[in-house]
Amino acid sequence: MDRSKSTSMEKLVGMEIGWRLGESYMTRLGIGLKGFKDLLKGGRLWLLSCERFYMD
């Protein structure tokens, strides 16, 4: 087996795996940030509804 071919193939596979991992990480980060913003928004609404509940 030719060693140079396998190393270039390994590099390509490694790059592909690295790219996919990076992509999924960025996607997860994006979802996490969006979720965090939604959580903050939801938390504020929850606090407001609690205030209303206790004010009555």
N, C-alpha and C positions, 0 to 999 in steps of 0.2 A: 504494500500500500504506500502511495506517495504521501510523505509527511506534509509537504507544503500545501497540498489540497485540503487535507484534514484540518490543518491549523486555520486556513482562511475560512473554511466552513464553520469551524468552532467559533471563530471571531464573529461571523455573521449571526450565528445562533445566539451567541452571548450578547451581541448588540441588540438583536430582536427582543430577547428576554429583558434586557436592561430597559429598552424603550417601553415595553409593555408594562413593566413594573413602575417605571416613572409615570407613565400615562395613568395607570390605575391609582397611583399615589396622588397625583394631581386631581383626578376625578374625585377621589375620596376626600381630599382636602377641600375641594369646591363644595361638595355635598355637606361636609362638616361645617364649613363657614356659613352656608345657607341655612343649615339646621340650627346653628347657633343663633343666627339673626332671628329666625322664626321663634326660637325658644325665648329670646329676649322680648320679642314682640308679644308672644303668648304670656310670658311672665308678667309683663306690664298690664295686659288685659286682665289677667287673673287677679293681680293686686287691686286693680280698679273695681272688679266685680266683688272682691272681698270687702273693700271699703264700702261699697254700696250696700252690701248685705249687712254689715255691722252698723251702718248709719241708720238703717230703717228701724 
